[in-house]
Amino acid sequence: MTMNKTFSPRPGDVQRAWHVVDATDLPLGRLASEIAQVLRGKHKPIYAPHVDTGDFVIVVNAEKVAVTSDKSQTKIYYRHSGYPGGIKAETFESLLERRPEAVIERAVRGMLPKNKLGRQMARKLKVYAGPDHPHAAQMPKPLELNVRKVEA
């Protein structure tokens, strides 16, 4: 009887690709979960939870991301300075107007591991408010997502 050895990828085994996603009219949560899977590397056969096997993801048109229902007024983002009474709240609508990149970054970061590996994966996410990005030299390929657009 022969024994098969378990394959464990090393950082040198990982081939990183670049993907570009257009966020126009895509629901925020479904878009974020698809991006998080690509950043983690779950779409690859060499995936291992203890190694960063994921690819780079460029998101364009972040200002046109959609949410369903009345979440644009009711969804609230909190942050705390660490001082007593230092909590700040901001609605989805005002954060999207002020910093549209932050909306997608926060949604994706929440779906990644909460450790050094998750922070390393989050650095591979590049989000831009408009349709242009400075990563043309990396020759990103469009990422096919199983997400339906939100109808207005």
Secondary structure, DSSP 4 states (H G I P E B T S, - for coil): -PPPPPP---GGG----EEEEE-TT-BHHHHHHHHHHHHHTTTSTT--TTS----EEEEE-GGG-B--TTHHHH-EEEEE-SSTT-EEEEEHHHHHHH-HHHHHHHHHHTTS-SSHHHHHHHTTEEE-SSS--S-GGG-PEEPP---PPPP-
